[in-house]
């Protein structure tokens, strides 16, 4: 540790992203979309006028926010955009959760949330998942300084319907409830329509998963105008130009191609369910998933050894070396051929 670090930096345990290998592997570890983005995105990248890059981008990202508002059925003033949903989440933690009361979250969820709490000095209160590995929304709302959870949850894959989230919002009225919908397009039900009734609801999303733009970094939040104003105040106190011109144009193109979006997400859903059945046939327990991944374990075989065995055979999945998840592997959904290779390799390892 450096003597120049501030105390909070010395105490941090940073988020560890999934490995991005240099060698050619079947890559099923970071929940990327196995299919390319909409053809219009490629056109934007090919034809974007280089001369535009000498100018600062629109600080309000108006074109992208208008496209998102049209897609989501909300007003432009109810949409915020940032460099990936992780940046949007970071700004939300600063804007809404630096309170005197603890932030409530599931004990097993997106592992960046505890990192943000540590970074910003936010006390957190965690709630165990229920016996079906689902987020227990009934446990939330006890003297809350805020609530955050992924829906569908990561890395378990279960999602709550809109009515369940509305029930939570009926109880938690004096603090922000943030619903992270990074994976909602793969079978979940979005809470966005609830923002008209609940001014304390903030919904975040990303272009990285269902829009196939993980390499471009685009995220967003949808909420009441007062919540969006709070995010804008933090953003404009830090970096008033968050979305570059090229990324904004590509994001608009991705939103405009509904047919491509629907076709890709349906392929992922179909492949996920086919993979689930095949994994169960060779002895794995597979948690029900509404995301573009499955969380699996074998009743007899060690997950860490399975992870190593797969990697030695050219397939990369995710293993979390934590007490709660040590028995599991999280497997992103790839193409049909990639998932066939995964199942066949696991079948050979398990013999």
N, C-alpha and C positions, 0 to 999 in steps of 0.2 A: 504494500500500500504506500502511496506517495504521501509525504508530509504536506504536500500542497493541497490535498483533497480537503473539502469541507467535511464536517462530521456526518452529514446526511449521506454523502457519497460513500464514505467508508462503511456505512451500515447497510447499503443497498445490496440486495441480491437480484441482479438484473434478470429480466426475462430472457430466456434462451430460445431463439427461433429454431425451427426445424432445419436440418442440414441441407445445404445446397451443394450437392456433390459436383466435382469437376469431371469425374469419369462418367461414362454412359451407364445409367442404371434405369430400371423401371422405377419411377419416382412416385411413391404413394405415401409421402410423409408430411406434406404441408398443405393439403386440401386445395391445391390449385385445380383449375378446370382442365380436363384433358383435351378440350377442344379449343380451337382458335377463336378470337373475338369476331364480331360481325365484320363482313367484308367492307363495310363502310369505314371501319377503323383503319384498315390497311390503306384505303384511299386517302384518308386524312394524313396518315404518316408519309405517304408517297408524295402527296401534292401540297403539303403545308408550305406556304411561302417562307423561306428562310429569313427574308428581310424583316418579317414580323417579330423575330426573336430579339431584335435590338430594342424593342419597346417593352416596357413593363406590361404584364397582363392586367385585365380588368380586375380591380381590387374587390369588386362585388361578385365576380364570376356569374354575371347575370344570365348569360346564355345557358350555362349548365344548370343553374338553379331553375330557370324556366322549364327546361326539358324535364328535370326531375319533378317539378311541381305538376306538370301535365301527366307524367307517368303515374304519380302517386295520388293524384286527385286532391291536391292541397294548393294553398296560395304560395306564391313565390316568397313572401315574407315569413313563411313557416318552414323554409328550407335553408340549411347551412351546409357548406361543403368544405372539405379539408384534404390534406395529403394522406389519403388512406384513413380508414376508420380508427386506426390507433391514434392518429393525431387528433381526430374529433373527440375520441374518448378522453385523451389527456386534457384537452381544453375543457371538457365537461366536468372532469374531476376538479379542476381549478375553479370553475365557475359556480358549481353547485354543491360540492361535497366537502369543502373545507369548513365544516360546521362544528359545533360543540358536542354534537351527538354522533355516535358511530354510524358508519355506512354499512348497510346490511347486504350480504351477498351469499350465494351458495358456497359450501365448503369445497366443492369440486366444480370448477367452472373455468373460464378463460384465465390463464395464469398471469396475464398482464395486470389484472385488477389489483392484486395484492402489491405488485411493484409500484403502481401509481399511488396507492395508499402510503407506502413507505416514503416515496419521493416527496409527497406533498404533506406528510405528517398527519394523515387522516386515520383515525381509529376505525377498525373494522370489526364487525360482528358476523360470524359465519353460521350458516344453518346446514345441518347434514341433509343429504339427499334422502328420499324415502326408500323403502325396501325394494322398490322397482327402479332405482337409480334415476328418479325424476326429481326436479327441483320442487321443493315443498313450499308452494306459495302461501299456504296457510300459516307458515311459521313467521312470515315477514310482517312488519308493521308495528313493532313494539318500541315505542319511543324512538322512532327512526330519524336519523339525519340524512336519509336517502336510501334508495334501494337500487341495486344493479344486478342484472343477470342476463345471460345469453339465452336467446329463444329462437330456434332450438339451442339447447345447451351444448357447450364444448367442454370436454371431448365426448360426452355421453350420447348426444344426438336427439334426446327427447325434447319435444316442443309442447308448450301449452297453447290452447286455443284462446281466442280473443275474449270469450266470456270469463275465463279464469283470470285473465289479466285485468279485466274490468272489475272483478271482485276485489283484487288487490288494491286497485286505485280507489275503490270506495272506502277502504280502510286507511290508506296512506294518502292524506290530503294536504299535509303541511310540509312535505319534502318532495324532491324530485325522484321519480321512478324512471330509471333508464333501462330500456329494453334493447339489447344488442341483437340485431337481426342479420348478422353476417351470413347466416345459412338459411334464411327463411324461404328462399325461392325453391328449395329442394323438397318441399312438402309441408312446410309450416304455414301458419296463418298469421298474417301481419297485424300488428297492433296499431298501425298508422291511422285507420279510421277512428280510433278512440281519441285522438288528440283534440277533436272538435268538442268533446265532452269533458276532458280532463286537462286543465292547463298545466299540471305538473308532470305530464308524461313526455318523455323525450325518447324517440326511437332512432337508433343509429343503423346504418347500413354501409355496404361496400360494393365496389365494382370488381373486387379481386376474385370473387367466387363465381357467381352465376353469369357475370359479364365478361369473364376471362381476361381481366386487365390487372392481374396481380403485379405485373412489372411496371405499371404506370402510376400506381398509388393514388386512388381516388376513393374518398369516403364521404358520407353525408350524415346529417341529422335532420329529423323532422319533429317539430313541436310547436307550441304556442309562440306567438310573436315575442312574448317577454322572455322565454327561454332562448330563442334564437338571438335576441338582443344581448343576452348575457354571454353567449358564446362569441358573438361578434366583438364585444367589449374586451374579452380576454385575448382573442385572436389579434385585434388591432393594437393591443398593447405589447404584442410579441412579434408578429410578422403580418403586416397588412396586405401582403400579396401571396396568399397560400397556394393557389392553383395556377400552374403555368398555362400559357395559351395553348400549347400543343395537347396537353392532357385534357383540358376543357373541351377542345374540339373533338378529340377521340371519344370522350365520355358522351357527348351529345350524339355522335354517330352510333355508339353502342345502344343508347336508349331508343333511337329511332327504328332499329331493326327488331321489331317484336317477333317476327317469324323465326329469325335465327336464335333469339333468346329462348323461345319456347321449345324449339327443336333440341337445343343443347341440354336444357335442364331436364327435359323428358328422357333423353338418352341416359343422363346421369342417374335419374331416379330408377329407370328400368334396370340398368346395370347394377345398381345398389341392391335391389331386391333379388335379382338373380344371384348375385354374389353371396348375399345373406343365406339363401337357400343352400347353395353349394357348400358354404363353410359349415353350416349346421349338419349337413350330410356327412362330413368327415370328422364330426365330433366337437366343433367349436360352439361355445355360447356366444351369441351375437345380440347385443342390446338393440332394441328397436330404434331406428334412426330416421329423422326427417331432415338430415343434413347430407352433405356430399362426402361422408365418411361413415365408417362403422367402428365401434369399439368391441373388441372380441377377446375372449380368453379360452384356453383349453383346460379342461378339468384335471389333466394329468401332466401336462408339459409346461416347463418354465417359460414365461413370456420373454425374458431377457435372452434366453438361449434360442428361442424361435426367431427373435429379432436378428441375432447374430447369424443364424443359419440362413435366413432370407438374404441378408446383405452379402454374405459370401457367395450367394447364388445370383447376385445382381438385382435384388429387389429391396428397395428401401421403404420401410414403414416407420412409425413413430412409437417409441417405448418411453413411458414416463417413469422414471425411477423414484416414485414417491410411494409412501406406505399404502395409500388408498388405491393407487392405480398400477402397482407393481405387477399384478397378474395379467394386465391387459396390454394389448397392442391397438393403436388407432391406425386404421387403414383408410387412406383416401381412395375415392372411387376414380379409377382411370378408365381407359377405353375397354371395350369387351375383351380384346386380345390381351391387354395388360392384366385384367382381372383373371382371365383364364390361366395365364402364366402364374399368377400368385397362388391360385387354388391348387393347381397341379404341383407347384413347388412345395406348398404346405402339406399336401397329401403325401409327397415323397418323404418329407422330413418326419412326418408323424408315423410312418410305418415302423 
